Amino acid sequence: MNASIKWTDGRQFLAESGSGHSVVMDGNPDNGGRNTGPRPMEMLLMGLGGCTSFDVIQILEKARQQVTDCHAELSAERADSVPSVFTKIHVKFVVTGRNLKESQVKRAVELSAEKYCSASLMLSAGGVEITHSYEVIDITA
């Protein structure tokens, strides 16, 4: 896996993935940025959310669950001193579908957290306390 980061000006950077996708990252105006894109630490948090959501959907599909929507809401706390690393992250999944089994959603979240999500496991190994919760919305009616 590869990526490149090119400084454009101020505190703005253009990040390009090895697969050819680009995203603008920028800093807070208080730090010389213009607020034209997410902060690098926000990108890290979003990457975690994407990684674990990918797992949860894949596990639920393999379990033949009829998922119609899934989103993850992430909240993070950071250290007060430099380096301002993440200290705690909470991931809440809201999974919507037809005839969903809560036990399957719970299992998918646990498997992602404990076995499959590389980002989650890496951050946990680095001392970040990561917790998970979920909500199941059944639309059968």
C-alpha positions as CSV (number, residue, x, y, z in Angstrom):
1,M,0.0,0.0,0.0
2,N,1.3,3.4,-0.9
3,A,0.3,7.1,-0.6
4,S,1.8,10.4,-1.4
5,I,1.2,13.8,0.3
6,K,1.9,17.0,-1.6
7,W,2.0,20.3,0.2
8,T,0.0,22.9,-1.8
9,D,0.2,26.0,0.4
10,G,-0.5,27.2,4.0
11,R,-1.4,24.1,5.8
12,Q,-3.2,22.4,2.9
13,F,-2.0,19.1,1.5
14,L,-3.2,16.9,-1.4
15,A,-3.1,13.2,-0.4
16,E,-3.2,10.6,-3.2
17,S,-3.7,6.9,-2.5
18,G,-1.8,4.2,-4.4
19,S,-5.1,3.4,-6.1
20,G,-5.2,6.9,-7.6
21,H,-7.8,8.6,-5.4
22,S,-7.1,12.1,-4.0
23,V,-8.3,14.0,-1.0
24,V,-7.5,17.5,0.3
25,M,-6.4,17.8,3.9
26,D,-6.2,21.2,5.6
27,G,-5.5,22.7,8.9
28,N,-7.5,24.9,11.3
29,P,-7.3,28.6,10.3
30,D,-5.8,29.2,13.8
31,N,-2.8,27.1,12.6
32,G,-2.5,28.7,9.1
33,G,-5.0,26.5,7.3
34,R,-8.0,27.6,5.3
35,N,-10.4,24.9,6.4
36,T,-10.7,23.4,2.8
37,G,-10.6,19.8,3.9
38,P,-10.5,17.5,6.9
39,R,-7.7,17.6,9.3
40,P,-5.1,14.7,9.1
41,M,-6.3,13.3,12.5
42,E,-9.9,13.5,11.3
43,M,-8.8,11.4,8.3
44,L,-7.3,8.8,10.7
45,L,-10.6,8.7,12.6
46,M,-12.6,8.4,9.3
47,G,-10.2,5.6,8.2
48,L,-11.0,3.7,11.3
49,G,-14.7,4.2,10.7
50,G,-14.5,3.0,7.1
51,C,-12.3,0.0,8.0
52,T,-14.7,-1.3,10.7
53,S,-17.8,-0.5,8.7
54,F,-16.4,-2.5,5.8
55,D,-16.0,-5.5,8.1
56,V,-19.4,-5.2,9.7
57,I,-21.2,-5.1,6.3
58,Q,-19.2,-8.0,4.9
59,I,-19.8,-10.1,8.0
60,L,-23.6,-9.3,8.0
61,E,-23.9,-10.1,4.3
62,K,-22.1,-13.4,4.7
63,A,-24.7,-14.1,7.5
64,R,-27.4,-13.4,5.0
65,Q,-28.7,-10.4,7.0
66,Q,-30.9,-8.0,4.9
67,V,-29.1,-4.8,5.7
68,T,-30.5,-1.7,4.0
69,D,-28.3,0.9,5.7
70,C,-25.4,1.1,8.1
71,H,-23.5,4.0,9.5
72,A,-20.9,4.4,12.1
73,E,-20.8,7.4,14.4
74,L,-17.3,8.0,15.9
75,S,-16.3,10.2,18.8
76,A,-12.8,10.6,20.0
77,E,-10.8,12.1,22.8
78,R,-7.3,13.3,22.4
79,A,-4.4,13.9,24.9
80,D,-4.2,17.5,26.1
81,S,-0.4,17.6,25.6
82,V,1.7,17.2,22.5
83,P,1.6,14.8,20.8
84,S,-2.1,15.1,20.9
85,V,-2.8,11.4,20.3
86,F,-6.2,9.7,20.5
87,T,-6.7,8.3,24.0
88,K,-10.3,7.1,23.6
89,I,-12.5,6.3,20.6
90,H,-16.1,5.2,20.7
91,V,-17.7,3.7,17.6
92,K,-21.5,3.4,17.5
93,F,-23.1,1.5,14.6
94,V,-26.6,2.1,13.5
95,V,-27.7,-0.9,11.3
96,T,-31.0,-0.8,9.5
97,G,-32.6,-3.7,7.7
98,R,-35.3,-6.3,7.4
99,N,-35.6,-9.1,9.9
100,L,-32.1,-8.3,11.3
101,K,-31.0,-10.5,14.2
102,E,-29.5,-8.5,16.9
103,S,-27.2,-11.4,17.8
104,Q,-25.7,-11.2,14.2
105,V,-25.1,-7.5,14.5
106,K,-23.5,-7.9,17.8
107,R,-21.3,-10.7,16.5
108,A,-20.3,-8.6,13.4
109,V,-19.3,-5.6,15.6
110,E,-17.3,-7.9,17.9
111,L,-15.5,-9.7,15.1
112,S,-14.5,-6.5,13.5
113,A,-13.2,-5.1,16.7
114,E,-11.4,-8.2,17.9
115,K,-10.2,-9.9,14.8
116,Y,-10.6,-8.1,11.4
117,C,-10.3,-4.3,11.6
118,S,-6.6,-3.6,11.0
119,A,-7.1,0.1,11.9
120,S,-8.9,-0.7,15.2
121,L,-6.4,-3.3,16.2
122,M,-3.4,-1.1,15.4
123,L,-4.8,1.8,17.4
124,S,-5.7,-0.4,20.3
125,A,-2.1,-1.9,20.3
126,G,-0.9,1.7,20.5
127,G,-2.8,2.3,23.7
128,V,-6.1,3.8,22.4
129,E,-9.1,2.7,24.3
130,I,-11.7,1.8,21.7
131,T,-15.3,0.9,22.6
132,H,-18.2,-0.1,20.5
133,S,-22.0,0.0,20.6
134,Y,-24.7,-0.7,18.1
135,E,-28.3,0.0,17.4
136,V,-30.5,-2.2,15.2
137,I,-33.4,-0.6,13.4
138,D,-35.9,-3.1,11.9
139,I,-37.9,-1.8,9.0
140,T,-40.2,-4.8,8.6
141,A,-43.7,-3.6,8.9
